Amino acid sequence: MYKGKILALAAAVTVALSAGASWADGDADAGEKVFKKCKACHTTEQGGKNKVGPNLFGVVGRKSGSIEGFKYSKAMSEADVTWTDENLHKYLTKPKDFVPKNKMAFAGLKKDKDRDDVIAYLKTLK
């Protein structure tokens, strides 16, 4: 009986943890539409120019502050963050909380689904 409760608890924890990682399941097409909010400051084409923000082609898996020729804030240059799904989700929630004193003026995306979708879209840029 005790063993069964442990197995049930382990299963519940696994389900809870996988539910918390929902950002891996976004809709890239919907994310491209949400990303229109970002296009004023970012380009997404391979070899695209930097604007107010850096080019985001290949951003998933990249180190923060690593695009040559873009003048990052000191905070972003020193952040030493790899842009994983999880870190992008946290950053896009509220950029100033995830990397304090970074210069991105964008307040963040309030809806989990919008963040999930934008991350799915960014993952196609490779």
N, C-alpha and C positions, 0 to 999 in steps of 0.2 A: 504494500500500500504506500509506504513512504517513498519507494523508488518511483512509483507511478506519479506521485505529486511532483517530484523533482523533474521528471520528463515533461510533465505538463507545463511546469514553470519555465523550463528551458525552451519549449516550443513557443510559449507566449512571449518570451523575451526576444526570440528570433523574429517573430512576426512584428513585434513592436519596432525593433531596430530596422527591419527592412521597410516598414511603412515610413519611418523617419527619413529614409534615403530616397524619397519619391522623385527627387530632382533628376534622377537618371532616366525617367520615363516621360519626359516632355515631348511635345509635338513640334518638330522643327519648322513646319510650315506656319503654324501659329506663332512660333517664336520669331520668325522673319518679320511678321507683321508687327509684333510688339517692338522689335528692334528698330523700327522706323523712328522711335523716340530717341535712339542713340546715334542715328546717322548724321545729325548736325555736328557731332564731335568726333565720330569714328568712321573709318573706312574698313572694308572687309575683304577687298580683293588682294590676291597674292601680289606682294610687291607694292601694294597701295600706299599712298602717302599718309603721313601723320597729319592730323588736323589739330584741334584743341586737345584731343586725346589721341593715344597711339592707335595705329592700325591693329585690328583684332584678328587678322587671318592667322590661324594656328595658335590662338591664345590658350586653348585648352591643353594643359600639360606644360605650358611655358612658365618660366620664372617671372615673377613680378619685376618691373623696372628694367627689362632686358632688351627693349627695341632700340637699336642703335639710331642715334640722331634725334630721339625724342627726349625733351627735357622734363624728366619726372621730378616730382617733389622729393625732397630728402626722405620723407616718410616712406614713400613708395619704393625709392631706390634701396632703402635699407630694410624693407619689410621681409625679404627672403621668403616669399610665399610662392608656392607652385599652384597654378590655377587649375585645380581639380574641380570636379562637379561640386563637391562639398564647399570648397573655398569660394567658388564663384557664387554659389547660392547665398552664402553668408555675406559676401561683399555686395551683391546686388540687392540684398535686403536693406542695408544701410551702409553705404561705402565709408562714411566718416567714423562709424563705430568699428568696422573691421580693420581699417588702416587709419588710425587717428592722424590728423594733420595732412592727409593726402589732398591733392588739389582738385579732385573731381567734384564738380558743383552739383551733380545729379543727386537727388535725395534718396533714390532707390525705388525698387518695384515692390509695391505693397502686397500683391497677390502671389501666393506660392506658385500657382499655375503659370503666371507670367514669367516668373524666374525659371521654373522648370522648362518652359517652352523656349525661352531665350538661350538657356544653356544647351538644349538640344540643337538649336540653330547654330550656335557657336561651334558645336562639335562637328558640324558639317563643313566648316571652313578649314580644310586641310588639303 
